[in-house]
Amino acid sequence: MIKNNSQVINSTLIVLGGALLIYEIATEKENVYILIVGLVSLMLGLYRATNHWVVTKDDHKEEMNEDSNEKNI
């Protein structure tokens, strides 16, 4: 459950940051503070997502080992 919430937060940060950046680039007068918030939000979401992927990259192997161990018993 914690993993799913973390993925939702990461995705939200990435989408929010990207939307802020696109919106500010599209307007005539750019607000530098909104650009900074958008960039920081995007980078934070990407950082959290990559850390989550590194931690959970071998989860499928552990599940396969547990399934094979149960079959052997």
Secondary structure, DSSP 8 states (H G I E B T S, - for coil): -HHHHHHHHHHHHHHHHHHHHHHHHHSSS--HHHHHHHHHHHHHHHHHHHHHHHHHTTHHHHHHHHHHHHHH-
